[in-house]
Amino acid sequence: MTNISREELMKVFKKVKASVRQKAKEAGAPLYYMHNGQYVREDPSGEIIVLDRDSSIIDPNYKK
């Protein structure tokens, strides 16, 4: 097994994140993730919507 530094691992994660974002955008699919303890949906257009736990919109005007 190869030991990898934290910095190298973070670089890999950044590349994976960028790749997933790009592929989702190309496919017209939204991304779902947690940010600051809240569920977030990011639409292919870049619009960010904060969701409550059952996925109904709680703040349609939320922006980064």
mmCIF file as gemmi writes it, N, C-alpha and C atoms, coordinates in Angstrom:
data_model
loop_
_atom_site.group_PDB
_atom_site.id
_atom_site.type_symbol
_atom_site.label_atom_id
_atom_site.label_alt_id
_atom_site.label_comp_id
_atom_site.label_asym_id
_atom_site.label_entity_id
_atom_site.label_seq_id
_atom_site.pdbx_PDB_ins_code
_atom_site.Cartn_x
_atom_site.Cartn_y
_atom_site.Cartn_z
_atom_site.occupancy
_atom_site.B_iso_or_equiv
_atom_site.pdbx_formal_charge
_atom_site.auth_seq_id
_atom_site.auth_asym_id
_atom_site.pdbx_PDB_model_num
ATOM 1 N N . MET Axp A 1 ? 0.838 -1.177 0 1 0 ? 1 A 1
ATOM 2 C CA . MET Axp A 1 ? 0 0 0 1 0 ? 1 A 1
ATOM 3 C C . MET Axp A 1 ? 0.887 1.245 0 1 0 ? 1 A 1
ATOM 4 N N . THR Axp A 2 ? 0.514 2.232 -0.778 1 0 ? 2 A 1
ATOM 5 C CA . THR Axp A 2 ? 1.285 3.47 -0.885 1 0 ? 2 A 1
ATOM 6 C C . THR Axp A 2 ? 0.785 4.479 0.135 1 0 ? 2 A 1
ATOM 7 N N . ASN Axp A 3 ? 1.719 5.111 0.825 1 0 ? 3 A 1
ATOM 8 C CA . ASN Axp A 3 ? 1.346 6.201 1.726 1 0 ? 3 A 1
ATOM 9 C C . ASN Axp A 3 ? 1.203 7.471 0.906 1 0 ? 3 A 1
ATOM 10 N N . ILE Axp A 4 ? 0.128 8.185 1.121 1 0 ? 4 A 1
ATOM 11 C CA . ILE Axp A 4 ? -0.133 9.413 0.382 1 0 ? 4 A 1
ATOM 12 C C . ILE Axp A 4 ? -0.3 10.536 1.4 1 0 ? 4 A 1
ATOM 13 N N . SER Axp A 5 ? 0.277 11.673 1.105 1 0 ? 5 A 1
ATOM 14 C CA . SER Axp A 5 ? 0.187 12.798 2.035 1 0 ? 5 A 1
ATOM 15 C C . SER Axp A 5 ? -1.199 13.419 1.977 1 0 ? 5 A 1
ATOM 16 N N . ARG Axp A 6 ? -1.514 14.163 2.993 1 0 ? 6 A 1
ATOM 17 C CA . ARG Axp A 6 ? -2.801 14.859 3.041 1 0 ? 6 A 1
ATOM 18 C C . ARG Axp A 6 ? -2.941 15.814 1.866 1 0 ? 6 A 1
ATOM 19 N N . GLU Axp A 7 ? -1.861 16.507 1.529 1 0 ? 7 A 1
ATOM 20 C CA . GLU Axp A 7 ? -1.889 17.469 0.419 1 0 ? 7 A 1
ATOM 21 C C . GLU Axp A 7 ? -2.183 16.762 -0.909 1 0 ? 7 A 1
ATOM 22 N N . GLU Axp A 8 ? -1.556 15.607 -1.108 1 0 ? 8 A 1
ATOM 23 C CA . GLU Axp A 8 ? -1.802 14.849 -2.332 1 0 ? 8 A 1
ATOM 24 C C . GLU Axp A 8 ? -3.242 14.356 -2.384 1 0 ? 8 A 1
ATOM 25 N N . LEU Axp A 9 ? -3.738 13.909 -1.253 1 0 ? 9 A 1
ATOM 26 C CA . LEU Axp A 9 ? -5.113 13.436 -1.18 1 0 ? 9 A 1
ATOM 27 C C . LEU Axp A 9 ? -6.096 14.57 -1.468 1 0 ? 9 A 1
ATOM 28 N N . MET Axp A 10 ? -5.837 15.754 -0.933 1 0 ? 10 A 1
ATOM 29 C CA . MET Axp A 10 ? -6.711 16.906 -1.181 1 0 ? 10 A 1
ATOM 30 C C . MET Axp A 10 ? -6.709 17.3 -2.659 1 0 ? 10 A 1
ATOM 31 N N . LYS Axp A 11 ? -5.561 17.184 -3.32 1 0 ? 11 A 1
ATOM 32 C CA . LYS Axp A 11 ? -5.492 17.471 -4.757 1 0 ? 11 A 1
ATOM 33 C C . LYS Axp A 11 ? -6.362 16.496 -5.537 1 0 ? 11 A 1
ATOM 34 N N . VAL Axp A 12 ? -6.314 15.226 -5.16 1 0 ? 12 A 1
ATOM 35 C CA . VAL Axp A 12 ? -7.13 14.21 -5.82 1 0 ? 12 A 1
ATOM 36 C C . VAL Axp A 12 ? -8.605 14.514 -5.596 1 0 ? 12 A 1
ATOM 37 N N . PHE Axp A 13 ? -9 14.839 -4.363 1 0 ? 13 A 1
ATOM 38 C CA . PHE Axp A 13 ? -10.395 15.165 -4.07 1 0 ? 13 A 1
ATOM 39 C C . PHE Axp A 13 ? -10.871 16.358 -4.889 1 0 ? 13 A 1
ATOM 40 N N . LYS Axp A 14 ? -10.04 17.381 -5.037 1 0 ? 14 A 1
ATOM 41 C CA . LYS Axp A 14 ? -10.426 18.56 -5.827 1 0 ? 14 A 1
ATOM 42 C C . LYS Axp A 14 ? -10.662 18.192 -7.283 1 0 ? 14 A 1
ATOM 43 N N . LYS Axp A 15 ? -9.804 17.318 -7.837 1 0 ? 15 A 1
ATOM 44 C CA . LYS Axp A 15 ? -9.977 16.884 -9.222 1 0 ? 15 A 1
ATOM 45 C C . LYS Axp A 15 ? -11.253 16.071 -9.386 1 0 ? 15 A 1
ATOM 46 N N . VAL Axp A 16 ? -11.53 15.197 -8.434 1 0 ? 16 A 1
ATOM 47 C CA . VAL Axp A 16 ? -12.748 14.385 -8.484 1 0 ? 16 A 1
ATOM 48 C C . VAL Axp A 16 ? -13.977 15.289 -8.392 1 0 ? 16 A 1
ATOM 49 N N . LYS Axp A 17 ? -13.946 16.242 -7.489 1 0 ? 17 A 1
ATOM 50 C CA . LYS Axp A 17 ? -15.072 17.172 -7.314 1 0 ? 17 A 1
ATOM 51 C C . LYS Axp A 17 ? -15.344 17.931 -8.614 1 0 ? 17 A 1
ATOM 52 N N . ALA Axp A 18 ? -14.295 18.438 -9.245 1 0 ? 18 A 1
ATOM 53 C CA . ALA Axp A 18 ? -14.458 19.186 -10.496 1 0 ? 18 A 1
ATOM 54 C C . ALA Axp A 18 ? -15.018 18.287 -11.593 1 0 ? 18 A 1
ATOM 55 N N . SER Axp A 19 ? -14.543 17.054 -11.658 1 0 ? 19 A 1
ATOM 56 C CA . SER Axp A 19 ? -15.012 16.115 -12.668 1 0 ? 19 A 1
ATOM 57 C C . SER Axp A 19 ? -16.492 15.772 -12.476 1 0 ? 19 A 1
ATOM 58 N N . VAL Axp A 20 ? -16.879 15.514 -11.242 1 0 ? 20 A 1
ATOM 59 C CA . VAL Axp A 20 ? -18.285 15.188 -10.945 1 0 ? 20 A 1
ATOM 60 C C . VAL Axp A 20 ? -19.182 16.368 -11.283 1 0 ? 20 A 1
ATOM 61 N N . ARG Axp A 21 ? -18.769 17.57 -10.897 1 0 ? 21 A 1
ATOM 62 C CA . ARG Axp A 21 ? -19.555 18.774 -11.21 1 0 ? 21 A 1
ATOM 63 C C . ARG Axp A 21 ? -19.752 18.931 -12.717 1 0 ? 21 A 1
ATOM 64 N N . GLN Axp A 22 ? -18.671 18.782 -13.465 1 0 ? 22 A 1
ATOM 65 C CA . GLN Axp A 22 ? -18.732 18.944 -14.912 1 0 ? 22 A 1
ATOM 66 C C . GLN Axp A 22 ? -19.629 17.894 -15.556 1 0 ? 22 A 1
ATOM 67 N N . LYS Axp A 23 ? -19.49 16.641 -15.145 1 0 ? 23 A 1
ATOM 68 C CA . LYS Axp A 23 ? -20.306 15.574 -15.723 1 0 ? 23 A 1
ATOM 69 C C . LYS Axp A 23 ? -21.782 15.757 -15.385 1 0 ? 23 A 1
ATOM 70 N N . ALA Axp A 24 ? -22.086 16.173 -14.167 1 0 ? 24 A 1
ATOM 71 C CA . ALA Axp A 24 ? -23.48 16.416 -13.783 1 0 ? 24 A 1
ATOM 72 C C . ALA Axp A 24 ? -24.057 17.567 -14.602 1 0 ? 24 A 1
ATOM 73 N N . LYS Axp A 25 ? -23.281 18.625 -14.77 1 0 ? 25 A 1
ATOM 74 C CA . LYS Axp A 25 ? -23.746 19.781 -15.544 1 0 ? 25 A 1
ATOM 75 C C . LYS Axp A 25 ? -24.015 19.374 -16.993 1 0 ? 25 A 1
ATOM 76 N N . GLU Axp A 26 ? -23.095 18.618 -17.594 1 0 ? 26 A 1
ATOM 77 C CA . GLU Axp A 26 ? -23.267 18.162 -18.967 1 0 ? 26 A 1
ATOM 78 C C . GLU Axp A 26 ? -24.501 17.271 -19.115 1 0 ? 26 A 1
ATOM 79 N N . ALA Axp A 27 ? -24.801 16.488 -18.094 1 0 ? 27 A 1
ATOM 80 C CA . ALA Axp A 27 ? -25.95 15.586 -18.128 1 0 ? 27 A 1
ATOM 81 C C . ALA Axp A 27 ? -27.255 16.282 -17.751 1 0 ? 27 A 1
ATOM 82 N N . GLY Axp A 28 ? -27.155 17.54 -17.3 1 0 ? 28 A 1
ATOM 83 C CA . GLY Axp A 28 ? -28.354 18.265 -16.877 1 0 ? 28 A 1
ATOM 84 C C . GLY Axp A 28 ? -28.879 17.797 -15.537 1 0 ? 28 A 1
ATOM 85 N N . ALA Axp A 29 ? -28.012 17.199 -14.724 1 0 ? 29 A 1
ATOM 86 C CA . ALA Axp A 29 ? -28.423 16.648 -13.437 1 0 ? 29 A 1
ATOM 87 C C . ALA Axp A 29 ? -28.011 17.581 -12.292 1 0 ? 29 A 1
ATOM 88 N N . PRO Axp A 30 ? -28.864 17.739 -11.287 1 0 ? 30 A 1
ATOM 89 C CA . PRO Axp A 30 ? -28.493 18.537 -10.124 1 0 ? 30 A 1
ATOM 90 C C . PRO Axp A 30 ? -27.532 17.777 -9.22 1 0 ? 30 A 1
ATOM 91 N N . LEU Axp A 31 ? -26.783 18.512 -8.429 1 0 ? 31 A 1
ATOM 92 C CA . LEU Axp A 31 ? -25.914 17.923 -7.402 1 0 ? 31 A 1
ATOM 93 C C . LEU Axp A 31 ? -26.582 18.115 -6.053 1 0 ? 31 A 1
ATOM 94 N N . TYR Axp A 32 ? -26.498 17.125 -5.213 1 0 ? 32 A 1
ATOM 95 C CA . TYR Axp A 32 ? -27.007 17.212 -3.842 1 0 ? 32 A 1
ATOM 96 C C . TYR Axp A 32 ? -25.836 16.99 -2.899 1 0 ? 32 A 1
ATOM 97 N N . TYR Axp A 33 ? -25.728 17.852 -1.872 1 0 ? 33 A 1
ATOM 98 C CA . TYR Axp A 33 ? -24.646 17.719 -0.912 1 0 ? 33 A 1
ATOM 99 C C . TYR Axp A 33 ? -24.989 18.457 0.377 1 0 ? 33 A 1
ATOM 100 N N . MET Axp A 34 ? -24.153 18.247 1.376 1 0 ? 34 A 1
ATOM 101 C CA . MET Axp A 34 ? -24.302 18.954 2.657 1 0 ? 34 A 1
ATOM 102 C C . MET Axp A 34 ? -23.341 20.138 2.67 1 0 ? 34 A 1
ATOM 103 N N . HIS Axp A 35 ? -23.819 21.268 3.171 1 0 ? 35 A 1
ATOM 104 C CA . HIS Axp A 35 ? -22.981 22.461 3.331 1 0 ? 35 A 1
ATOM 105 C C . HIS Axp A 35 ? -23.414 23.159 4.612 1 0 ? 35 A 1
ATOM 106 N N . ASN Axp A 36 ? -22.481 23.318 5.521 1 0 ? 36 A 1
ATOM 107 C CA . ASN Axp A 36 ? -22.781 23.946 6.82 1 0 ? 36 A 1
ATOM 108 C C . ASN Axp A 36 ? -23.972 23.295 7.513 1 0 ? 36 A 1
ATOM 109 N N . GLY Axp A 37 ? -24.048 21.964 7.418 1 0 ? 37 A 1
ATOM 110 C CA . GLY Axp A 37 ? -25.101 21.225 8.11 1 0 ? 37 A 1
ATOM 111 C C . GLY Axp A 37 ? -26.457 21.255 7.439 1 0 ? 37 A 1
ATOM 112 N N . GLN Axp A 38 ? -26.536 21.795 6.22 1 0 ? 38 A 1
ATOM 113 C CA . GLN Axp A 38 ? -27.809 21.856 5.512 1 0 ? 38 A 1
ATOM 114 C C . GLN Axp A 38 ? -27.705 21.086 4.199 1 0 ? 38 A 1
ATOM 115 N N . TYR Axp A 39 ? -28.832 20.484 3.788 1 0 ? 39 A 1
ATOM 116 C CA . TYR Axp A 39 ? -28.877 19.83 2.492 1 0 ? 39 A 1
ATOM 117 C C . TYR Axp A 39 ? -29 20.903 1.413 1 0 ? 39 A 1
ATOM 118 N N . VAL Axp A 40 ? -28.24 20.733 0.347 1 0 ? 40 A 1
ATOM 119 C CA . VAL Axp A 40 ? -28.222 21.718 -0.726 1 0 ? 40 A 1
ATOM 120 C C . VAL Axp A 40 ? -28.412 21.016 -2.062 1 0 ? 40 A 1
ATOM 121 N N . ARG Axp A 41 ? -29.197 21.636 -2.941 1 0 ? 41 A 1
ATOM 122 C CA . ARG Axp A 41 ? -29.305 21.185 -4.327 1 0 ? 41 A 1
ATOM 123 C C . ARG Axp A 41 ? -28.707 22.272 -5.204 1 0 ? 41 A 1
ATOM 124 N N . GLU Axp A 42 ? -27.767 21.877 -6.056 1 0 ? 42 A 1
ATOM 125 C CA . GLU Axp A 42 ? -27.175 22.814 -7.003 1 0 ? 42 A 1
ATOM 126 C C . GLU Axp A 42 ? -27.605 22.391 -8.403 1 0 ? 42 A 1
ATOM 127 N N . ASP Axp A 43 ? -28.385 23.246 -9.037 1 0 ? 43 A 1
ATOM 128 C CA . ASP Axp A 43 ? -28.885 22.944 -10.365 1 0 ? 43 A 1
ATOM 129 C C . ASP Axp A 43 ? -27.795 23.14 -11.416 1 0 ? 43 A 1
ATOM 130 N N . PRO Axp A 44 ? -27.949 22.519 -12.585 1 0 ? 44 A 1
ATOM 131 C CA . PRO Axp A 44 ? -26.945 22.663 -13.647 1 0 ? 44 A 1
ATOM 132 C C . PRO Axp A 44 ? -26.702 24.124 -14.046 1 0 ? 44 A 1
ATOM 133 N N . SER Axp A 45 ? -27.696 24.968 -13.841 1 0 ? 45 A 1
ATOM 134 C CA . SER Axp A 45 ? -27.556 26.395 -14.16 1 0 ? 45 A 1
ATOM 135 C C . SER Axp A 45 ? -26.673 27.12 -13.15 1 0 ? 45 A 1
ATOM 136 N N . GLY Axp A 46 ? -26.379 26.45 -12.025 1 0 ? 46 A 1
ATOM 137 C CA . GLY Axp A 46 ? -25.581 27.066 -10.973 1 0 ? 46 A 1
ATOM 138 C C . GLY Axp A 46 ? -26.423 27.58 -9.818 1 0 ? 46 A 1
ATOM 139 N N . GLU Axp A 47 ? -27.753 27.559 -9.968 1 0 ? 47 A 1
ATOM 140 C CA . GLU Axp A 47 ? -28.625 27.998 -8.885 1 0 ? 47 A 1
ATOM 141 C C . GLU Axp A 47 ? -28.489 27.046 -7.704 1 0 ? 47 A 1
ATOM 142 N N . ILE Axp A 48 ? -28.373 27.612 -6.507 1 0 ? 48 A 1
ATOM 143 C CA . ILE Axp A 48 ? -28.225 26.818 -5.289 1 0 ? 48 A 1
ATOM 144 C C . ILE Axp A 48 ? -29.469 26.986 -4.439 1 0 ? 48 A 1
ATOM 145 N N . ILE Axp A 49 ? -30.037 25.858 -4.028 1 0 ? 49 A 1
ATOM 146 C CA . ILE Axp A 49 ? -31.265 25.864 -3.233 1 0 ? 49 A 1
ATOM 147 C C . ILE Axp A 49 ? -31.021 25.051 -1.971 1 0 ? 49 A 1
ATOM 148 N N . VAL Axp A 50 ? -31.297 25.667 -0.81 1 0 ? 50 A 1
ATOM 149 C CA . VAL Axp A 50 ? -31.168 24.975 0.468 1 0 ? 50 A 1
ATOM 150 C C . VAL Axp A 50 ? -32.452 24.183 0.695 1 0 ? 50 A 1
ATOM 151 N N . LEU Axp A 51 ? -32.297 22.922 1.065 1 0 ? 51 A 1
ATOM 152 C CA . LEU Axp A 51 ? -33.442 22.039 1.279 1 0 ? 51 A 1
ATOM 153 C C . LEU Axp A 51 ? -33.566 21.676 2.745 1 0 ? 51 A 1
ATOM 154 N N . ASP Axp A 52 ? -34.778 21.369 3.175 1 0 ? 52 A 1
ATOM 155 C CA . ASP Axp A 52 ? -34.896 20.815 4.512 1 0 ? 52 A 1
ATOM 156 C C . ASP Axp A 52 ? -34.726 19.3 4.407 1 0 ? 52 A 1
ATOM 157 N N . ARG Axp A 53 ? -34.859 18.59 5.487 1 0 ? 53 A 1
ATOM 158 C CA . ARG Axp A 53 ? -34.54 17.162 5.499 1 0 ? 53 A 1
ATOM 159 C C . ARG Axp A 53 ? -35.434 16.319 4.6 1 0 ? 53 A 1
ATOM 160 N N . ASP Axp A 54 ? -36.642 16.75 4.285 1 0 ? 54 A 1
ATOM 161 C CA . ASP Axp A 54 ? -37.491 15.956 3.393 1 0 ? 54 A 1
ATOM 162 C C . ASP Axp A 54 ? -37.45 16.493 1.962 1 0 ? 54 A 1
ATOM 163 N N . SER Axp A 55 ? -36.438 17.277 1.645 1 0 ? 55 A 1
ATOM 164 C CA . SER Axp A 55 ? -36.147 17.797 0.302 1 0 ? 55 A 1
ATOM 165 C C . SER Axp A 55 ? -37.136 18.836 -0.209 1 0 ? 55 A 1
ATOM 166 N N . SER Axp A 56 ? -37.932 19.446 0.657 1 0 ? 56 A 1
ATOM 167 C CA . SER Axp A 56 ? -38.758 20.554 0.196 1 0 ? 56 A 1
ATOM 168 C C . SER Axp A 56 ? -37.953 21.843 0.389 1 0 ? 56 A 1
ATOM 169 N N . ILE Axp A 57 ? -38.173 22.772 -0.49 1 0 ? 57 A 1
ATOM 170 C CA . ILE Axp A 57 ? -37.391 24.013 -0.49 1 0 ? 57 A 1
ATOM 171 C C . ILE Axp A 57 ? -37.706 24.837 0.764 1 0 ? 57 A 1
ATOM 172 N N . ILE Axp A 58 ? -36.656 25.335 1.427 1 0 ? 58 A 1
ATOM 173 C CA . ILE Axp A 58 ? -36.876 26.222 2.561 1 0 ? 58 A 1
ATOM 174 C C . ILE Axp A 58 ? -36.356 27.622 2.287 1 0 ? 58 A 1
ATOM 175 N N . ASP Axp A 59 ? -35.477 27.793 1.298 1 0 ? 59 A 1
ATOM 176 C CA . ASP Axp A 59 ? -34.977 29.125 0.957 1 0 ? 59 A 1
ATOM 177 C C . ASP Axp A 59 ? -34.555 29.155 -0.501 1 0 ? 59 A 1
ATOM 178 N N . PRO Axp A 60 ? -35.495 29.433 -1.409 1 0 ? 60 A 1
ATOM 179 C CA . PRO Axp A 60 ? -35.164 29.407 -2.827 1 0 ? 60 A 1
ATOM 180 C C . PRO Axp A 60 ? -34.214 30.53 -3.252 1 0 ? 60 A 1
ATOM 181 N N . ASN Axp A 61 ? -33.986 31.512 -2.395 1 0 ? 61 A 1
ATOM 182 C CA . ASN Axp A 61 ? -33.118 32.634 -2.759 1 0 ? 61 A 1
ATOM 183 C C . ASN Axp A 61 ? -31.723 32.507 -2.177 1 0 ? 61 A 1
ATOM 184 N N . TYR Axp A 62 ? -31.401 31.382 -1.57 1 0 ? 62 A 1
ATOM 185 C CA . TYR Axp A 62 ? -30.079 31.183 -0.982 1 0 ? 62 A 1
ATOM 186 C C . TYR Axp A 62 ? -29.015 31.152 -2.068 1 0 ? 62 A 1
ATOM 187 N N . LYS Axp A 63 ? -27.956 31.922 -1.886 1 0 ? 63 A 1
ATOM 188 C CA . LYS Axp A 63 ? -26.822 31.916 -2.803 1 0 ? 63 A 1
ATOM 189 C C . LYS Axp A 63 ? -25.554 31.798 -1.983 1 0 ? 63 A 1
ATOM 190 N N . LYS Axp A 64 ? -24.514 31.227 -2.588 1 0 ? 64 A 1
ATOM 191 C CA . LYS Axp A 64 ? -23.22 31.116 -1.918 1 0 ? 64 A 1
ATOM 192 C C . LYS Axp A 64 ? -22.7 32.484 -1.605 1 0 ? 64 A 1
